[in-house]
Amino acid sequence: VERLKLVMLDGVPFLDLTQLNWEKVKNFHSLPDDLLIASYPKAGTTWVQEIVDMVLNDGDVDKCKRAPVYDRIPFLEIVEPKPLPSGLDQIANLTPPRVIKTHLPFQLVPNSFWEQNCKAIYIARNGKDNLVSYYHFDLMNKEQPDPGTWEQYILKFLEGNVAWGSWFDHVKSWWTGKDKHRILFLFYEDIKENPKREICKLSQFLGKDLSKDILDRIVHYTSFEVMKKNPMANYSTIPTFLFDNKVSPFMRKGQVGNWKEHFTIAQNEIFDEYYHRNLADTSLTFRFQM
Ligand code: A3P
């Protein structure tokens, strides 16, 4: 595979094979009981996917090991890396009720989801840890644009010159969108702090009343340590020419505050300057440490 470049579509940069499916994605037909799991890349999408699958299967671990997470909850993706199956085909093959992953900013989500009054769960992560995670992902994912040096990457991220666009715009778009639709807005830091509380919130949103035992089982099964060892949850089934686990595993650190090992004081000040400027007009705030 070769590293892809970025292309602008409707004001947002995407990987440049995107045009292939762009119209198909825009015209996507949702079903009323579709559930969207939405996020900016590297915010904890896979974690929430695993939690949702566990909740919907009443904590049945074996059922959740039926296939890799990206097959159980396919990606409404625009670029379709060969030789992996097409996300759109996978979604078409699901039996309803369907759960679908997306990284689209709120304004680009196919309208059909809102016309059908679908539910969505958005997972957001503080921008510094999100940036560090995305940097390592761009190093190991051989189709992502070359991240360049760490120093260069910080500016790319802050300026939104990365696939799926600006982190600031993304989190803000969903934060505003949540007031208009059935959207549960979750924070990575909150799940890390108290997974049981957040999983309980999530299951109530899905109309599931789970027993204490089942909740405890889900907390255990979806912990970083357990998911890191589970090939059906940790992306180790993706061929290494696409995801080079030697460069960085998909399940890398799973921490809040890992950014402190990467940012210099000056880089942190630059980030904070962008952060305050870009989030000044919202009530959205993030926790950068616990
Ligand atoms: P790190 O690179 O900081 O380790 P996504 O699924 O959106 O691509 O996000 C991947 C990030 O979520 C990675 O972050 C990964 O380790 C983290 N993650 C995945 N499962 C997790 C879990 N059970 N607990 C905590 N973090 C998890």
Residues whose N, C-alpha, C, O or C-beta is under 5 A from the ligand:
A	BS01	A3P	Y40 P41 K42 A43 G44 T45 T46 W47 D129 S133 T222 S223 F224 M227 F250 M251 R252 K253 G254 Q255
